[in-house]
Amino acid sequence: MRPVVGRVALAIALVLALSVSATSEAALTEGARLAAIYDTVLRARFDRVDQELRAACPPAPREACGVMEVVSLWWQILLNPRSRLLDRRFNELAATAISASEAWTVREPQRAEAWFYLAGSYAPLAQWRVLRGERLAAAREGGKIKDALERALSLDSSLKDAYFGIGLYHYYADVAPAAAKFLRWLLLLPGGDRTKGLQEMLEAREHGELLTGEADYQLHLIYLWYERKTSEALGLLEGLDARYPSNPLFLQRIAEVQEDYLHDHPSSAAAWRELLQRAQKGRVNAAPLAEARAGLGLAFELDAMFETDRAVDQLTAVIRKSPPAPYGARAQAQLQLATAYDRLGSRDLAIKAYAAASSLAGDDDPMRVRERARAGLRQSPDPRVAEAYRLSLAGWRLLERGEVDDGESMLARAVQLAPADPVARYRHARALDARGEHDRARLELERVIATTAAPAIVLASAYVDYAAMIERAGDSSRALALYRDAMRIVGGDPRARDQAARAIKRLAPSIQNVNFF
C-alpha cells in the first residue's frame, strides 16, 4: 500500500530528483525569487505556483520558469503516483522545457545558467520514467543531466546546488546493482564513487540556496536504502514536515518509515492520526486524498496493534466517503476491511468485502487487489483462532469500560482457545490483576515475557506491568532492570514507555535523559 519508488529502479536509472535550482543571485538570475517559488512547490501550494511564476518571469529567465512548471507537476504526481491522470500534461510540459533549455544553450553556450536549467529540465522527466518503469530511457537522461551539470560547473563553479546532482549520479552509479552497471556500460556512462557522491550531496545541501528541501528528501531515501541510517532519515523527514506542514507527503513518509523500517506501530499510527487531523481541518493540500490515505494507514496500524474493531470503524469511514484518490483507495479499503472481518470471524462480511474489493480494482491493479481478494475468498480462517481473537478483543473492551468480571471471563475463554497467544494472555493478566488475583496475573505476565512470539506492543507493557509487581514486592533493583528492558523495546505502547521512564527516574534519580536505543 506504499506509493514509494523502488530502490532498484532508482539505482538502475542512475538519477534522482534535481529540480530546477537557483543558488545565488550572482550566478543565476532572480535566484532568490525562484527559490521562494520552489518553497511554494514544497509546501504543495500548487494553486499559487502559476501566479508566482507569471510575476517572476521576466525578469527571471522564461526557461527557468518553464522548468519550475514541470517540477511543480512532478510533485503533484508524487502525491498520487499510481494515478496517470497528469502524465500526458507532464510529458508535454517536460518536452517544452527541454526544448527551450536546449535552445538557450545553443544561443549562449558559455552561460552556465543555461546548462544548469537544461539539467533541471531533464530531471523530473527522468524520475517519472523510473516511476513508470522506463528504465533505459531514464538512465540515458541521467547521463544528459550529468553532462549538463558538469558543463555548468566548468563555466561557473559557484553553482553549489549543481554538486547535489553530480553527487547523486556518483553515488548511485557506484551502489547500483549489477544490472544497472551493465546499463551504465551499455550507455557509455562513467562509473561512480559512493563516498565522493555523498560528500558532494552534503556539501550542496549545506551551501546551496534552493535545493535544501529537495536534498533532504533525496538523502532520506539514501539513508534508508543504502546507509542504514534510519534515525537520520527520520530526522530529515521531520525537518521537512516542520518546514512544509501543508505538504502531506512528508508526514506520510514518516508514518511509512516507522512501519516499514522500525516496525513501530504506535509511532506510525500517531503520524497517520496527525495527518488525518490535518486533512480533516483543511491544513494540508489535497486534503481529501490525504484523509483517505491517512485513514487507510491508520487502519493498518490499528489492526497491527490488535485493535481490529477500531480498524473496521476507520475503514468504514473511508469507504463511506468513497474517495476518488489516492488511486485504488476504495479497492484497498475494501480489501483491508475483508481481512479485518476474517480476523474477527465475520466470514460473511469478509466475503462481501472481498467481492467489493475485486470489483473496484482497476484494470492495471498495481497493488494486486484482485489477486489478494481471490486468495482471501479461497482460504477461510481457522474458526477457533478467529473466535479466540474476537473474545480477546471483546474482553479487553469490557475491561476498559470497568466491567472486570465479564471481561476476565471472556479473556479466560480466549486463552483457553488459543493458549499460545501472548496478546490474549497479557490481556488476561490485566483482568486478573484488576480482580485482585495478583499471583495469577504475575504468572501470566511471566509467560508472556518468556515467549519469543510476543509482539512489541504487548511485550513492552508486559515488562512494565511485571516490573511494577516486582517493585511492589520490594525488589527495586530487579524492577529497575525490567523497566530498562521495557525502554529498549521499539514499538511498545507509548504509555508503557512513559510509565517505565517515570519509574526509572524514581528508582535511579541520578539517571537523566538516558537514550536506551
N, C-alpha and C positions, 0 to 999 in steps of 0.2 A: 504493500500500500504506500510505499515511499517513493515519491516522484523525484528521484535523485539520479543524475547522470552517472553511469557506471565508471569505476576507476579504470578498467581495462580499455574501455572505449576512448576515454580521455587520453590515456597513455599512448594508444595507437595513433590518435590524432596528432600527438606531439605538440598540442597547442591548447591554451585555455584563454579565458577572457582577458582582453587588454582594454577594451572600451576606449572610446575617444578620450584623449587626455590633453591636459594643458598644465605645464609645470611652473612657469614663471612668465610674468608679463614681458620680461626681457627676451625670452626665447619664443613665446607663442603669443600671437595677437589676442588680446582680450582674454588671457588665460584665467584670471580671477573670476571673470564673469561666466565663462564656460564652466569653471569649477563649481560655481554656485548652482548652475543648471544641472550638473551631474549629481549634486546633492539632492536636487528635486527628484531625479530619477531614483536614487537610492531610497528616498522616502516613499517611493511608489505613488507619488502625486503626478501621475501621468497626464491628467487633465490639464495641468499647468505647464507642461513642458513645451508644447507647441507655441503657446503665447510667449513664453520666455525666450524661445529661440527666435521668433519673429522680431522681438525687441533687440536681440543681441547681434543679429546678422543682417546687414553690417552694423557696426564696424568689424565684428568678428568674421573670419572667413566663412563664406557660404558653404564651402566644403566641410568645414568643421561642424557646422550645424546639421548638415546632411548626415554625417556620421552619428551625431548625437541622436538623431531621429531613429536610426537603426538600433542604437544602444537602448533607447527607451523601449522600443517594441520588443527587443530581446528580453528585457527584464519583465515585461508583461507576459511573455511566453513562459518564463521561469515560474511564474505564479501558478500556471496551469499547463505543465509541459506535455501532458498526454493529449491535449486538445490541439487540433491542427487548423483551427478557425483563423488564426493570424498568420499562418505560414505563407500564403500567397502574397499578402501585403508586405510581409517581412522580406521576402526574396526580391520583390520589386524595389523596395527602398534600399536594400543592400546593393543591388546591381547599379542603381543610380548613384549611390555614394561611392562605390568603387570606380565607376566611370569618371565621375567628377574629380576624384582624388588623383587618378592616373593622369588625367589631362593636366592637372596642376603640376605634377612632377615633370611633365613634358615641357610645359611653359617655363617653369622655374626649377631646373634640375639641381641648382645649387642651394635651394632653400630647404633647410632641414624640416621646417614645419610641414611642408608638403608631403615629404616622405613619412613623417610621423602620422599624419592623418590617413595616409594610404594604408599603413599598418592597421590603424584603428578601424578603417572601413572593412577590412577583411575579417577582423577578429570575431565579431558577433556571428558572422556567417559560418566561420569555421566551427564555432561552438554549436550552432544549430545543426550543422551537418553531423557532428558527433551524436547529438541527441537523436537524430533521425536515422542513424546507422550508416551514413555515407562516409565511411572512414578513409577511404583512399583520397577522396576529394578534400576532406578535412586536413589530411596530412600534407597534401600538396599546397593548400592555402597556408598551413602553418609555416612552410618554407618561405612563402612570399612575405608573410608577416615578419619573419626573422630578417630576411634580406632588407626589407624596407626600414626596419628599426636600426639595423647596422649602418645603413646609408645615412639615416638621420643623425645618428651619433657621430659618425665620421665628419659630418658637417657642423655639428654643434653638440659637444659633449656635456653641455649643461642640462640637457633634456633628461633629468634624473628618472622621470616616470618611464622612459623608454627602457631602462635597465630591468624593469619588472618583467616586461615581455620577453626580453632576451634571457632573463633568468629562468622564466617558465620553460622556455624552449630547452635551455641547457639541462634543467632538472629532469624534465620528462623524457628527453632524448636518452638520458642515462638510465632512468629507472624503468623505462618501458619494457614490457615483456618481449620475448624472442620474436613473436610475430610482428610486433611494431618495429623492432630493429631491422627486420627484413624489409619492411615497407620503407624505412629510412634509407636503407641501402639502395632499394629499387628506385627511389626518387632522387638519389644522389644528394641527400641531405647530410650535412656533417653531424658527427656524434655529439654527445652531451657530457656534462660534468655536474654531478649531483651537488657536490659541495659548493662549487663556484656558483651554480644556479641559485641555490638557496641564499647564498651571501648577496648576490645581485638583487634578489627579490626583497630581502630585508633592508638593503641599502635604499632601494627605491621607495619602500614603504616609509622609511624613516625621513627621507629628504624630499620626496615628491610632494607636489601640491594637490594633485587631483585624485590619484589612484589609491589613496589610503583605504577607503571603503572597499573598493574592488580587490585590493591586495589582501585585506583581511579575509574577505570571503574566499578567495582562492587559496590562501595559506591555510585556512581551517581545513580544507579538503586534503591538502598535502600532509598536514599534521596528523589527520585521521588515517589516511590511506597508507602512508609510507614512513612517517617519522614516529608513529605510535606515541603521539603527544596529545592524548585526549583532553587533558585538563587545559592545555594551551589552546586547543581548538575551541573548547567551550568558552574560554576567556575572550577569544576573538569574536565569537558569535554574540556573547553578552554585550561586548562593546558596540557591535553593530546595532543590536536591538536597542541599546540605550541611546545611540545617536539617531537612529531611524525607526522609532517605535511604530510609525504608521505603515511600515512595510511588514506584512505578516510572514514573509519568508524566513526572516532571521529567527523569530521565536519558534516557528515551525521546526527549523533545523535544530534548535536547542532541544526540543522535545524528542526529535528523532535520534539525536546523538545520545541522549540519556537512555533511550530504549535500546538502540542498536549496539552501542559500544560499551555502555556501563551496566545495562540490564537493570537500571534503576527506575522501576515502575512508578514509585511515588513522585520522584522528581520530574519524570516525563509527564505524568498526569498533571502535576502542578503547572507545568509550562502550557500544556493544552488548555487547562482551565483559564489561565491568564489570557491566552489567545482568544478563547471563546468569549470571555467577558469583554475584551477589546472590540471584537467583532459585533457583539450584541449592542454595545454602546456607540457603535459607529466610529471608533477611534483608529481603525485601520482601513487602508484602501482595499477595494474588492471585498468588502465586509461579508456579503453572502457566501462567497467562495471560502473565505477564511473561517466563517462559522461552521460550514459543513465539514471542512477538513478537520477543524478542531474537535467537532463532535465525534467524528469517526475515530480520531486519535485518542480522545479521552475514553471512549467506549472500549477501545482495545486495551488500554491500560487498566481500566476498572475490571475487566474480565481477567486480566493477568494477575490482579490483586485479589481475586476470588470474591469480587463484588459484582457478580454476573447479573443479579437483578437490577442493579443500578446501570449496568451497561445496556441492558434491554431498554430501560427508560430513556437513556441517551440516544440510542439508535432509533427508537420510535419517534423521538422528537425530530431527528434528522429526516426520517422518511416522511413524516407528516408535512414537512416544508417542500419536499420533492425538489431538491436543489439541482439546477442545470449544470452547476460547476462545483467542484472540480470534475474533470472528465471521469465518468464512471462512478460518481459518488453514490447514485441511487442503487446501482447494482451492488457496489461494495457494502453499502449499509444493509441491504437485504441478506447478503452472504454472511456478514458478521452476526446479524440477528439470528439467522438459521443455526449457526454453530452455538450461539448462546442458548437458544431454546433446546438444542440437543444436549447441551451440558446440564441443563436443568431438568431433563427428562420429558420435555414437552415435544414429543416427536411429531405430532400432527401439525403443530405450529411451525416446527422446523421444516417440514416437508413443504408447507405453503411458502415459507420464506425462500427456500432453495429454488422453487419454481419461479418465484418473482425475480430472484437474482439472475437466473438464466435468461429470462425473457428480456431483462433490462440491459444485459451485457451488449456492448457494441459489436459491430462486425469484426473489428480487429481484435477486441478483447485483450488489451495488453496485460491486464492483471490476471488473466486466465480464470475469470469468474465462472464462466460456463463450465469449464473443466472441473473446477473445485466444487461447484454445485452438484454436478453429476456424481462426483466421488462421495459427497455427503449424502446424497439420496441412496447410493448403493450400500453404504455401510451404516447400519443402525448402531447407536452407542449401547454399551452394556447397561441394561436397566438397573442392575444392582449398584453400579458405580454412580449412575445418574441420580438414583434415589438417595444415596448417601450424601452426595454433594448438595442436593436440594434440601435435605434435612439439616445439614451442617449450616447452610446459609439461613434457613428459616429459624433455626435455633439461635443463631447469632443475632438475628434481628430481634428476637424476643428478649434476649439478654440485654441488648442495647436499650430496649424500652423498659427494662427493670422487671420483666416477667421471668424471674430467675428459675423457678421450679420447672415451668413449662419449657424454658429454653434448655435447661440441663437435661431434661428427659429426651428432648429431640436430639440434642447433641450426643447423648449416650447411645441412642439408636444409630446415629450416623457412624460413630466409632465402631459399633458392632458390625455394621455392614461393610465398612472399609477400615479395618484395624491398622493398615499401613499408611493411612492418610494423615500426614503431620498437621495439616490445616484443621481437620476435624478434631484431632487430639488437642491441639493448642486451644481451640475454642472451648472444648470440653473442660480443659484445665481452668480456664477463666470462669466458667459456670460453677465448677466445683469450689473454687476459691470464694466466689460470691456467696455460695451457700454455707461457707464456713468449714468446708471439708478440705482443710489446708494440706494434710498429708497426701490425700489422693491427688490433689491438684499438683503438688510438688512432684509426685511420681510421674504424672502425665507430662509435665514440663521436661523432666529428665529424659523421657522417651523421645520427645521432640528434638531436644538438643543432641541426642545421641545419633539420630538418623542422618544419613547423608543426603536424603531427598528433601529435606525441609527447605522451602523457598525463602529467600532473604526477607521478604515482607513479614513472614511469620517467625523466622529464626531470631531476628534481632529482638522482637518483642518477647519471645520465649526467654532469651538470655536476660533481659531486663527484669521480667517478672520473677524469674528464678533467683536472680541476684537480690531482689528485694526481699524474698523469703529468707535467703541466707543471711542478709543483713539483719532482719528482724530476729533471727536465731542467735545473733551475737558474733558471727564470723565476718567482721568488717573487711579483713584482708582478702578473703576469698571473694566476697561480694564485689570489692573494688576490681579484682581481676576480671570478673564476669561482666561488669559494666564496661570495662575497657574492651573486652571482646565484642560486646554489642556495638560499640562505636566503630569498630573496624569493618563491620558488615555493610557493604554497599547495597543499597536498595531496600533497606529496612524502613519501617514506618517512622516518619519524622517525629511522631510523638514519643516513640521509644528512644530515639536518639536524644531528644531533648531531656527526657527523664534520666537517661544514662549520664548526660553531661552534668546535670544538676547534682546527681549522686556522686560523681567523681569530684566535683568541686567541694562537696560536703565532706567526703571521706579523705580527700587528699588536697587540702586547700592550697598547698604550695604549687600544685599543677595548674597552670593557667593557659588557656588558649592552645591546647595541645592538638596538633594535627595527627590523627590516628591513622591516616591513609598513606 
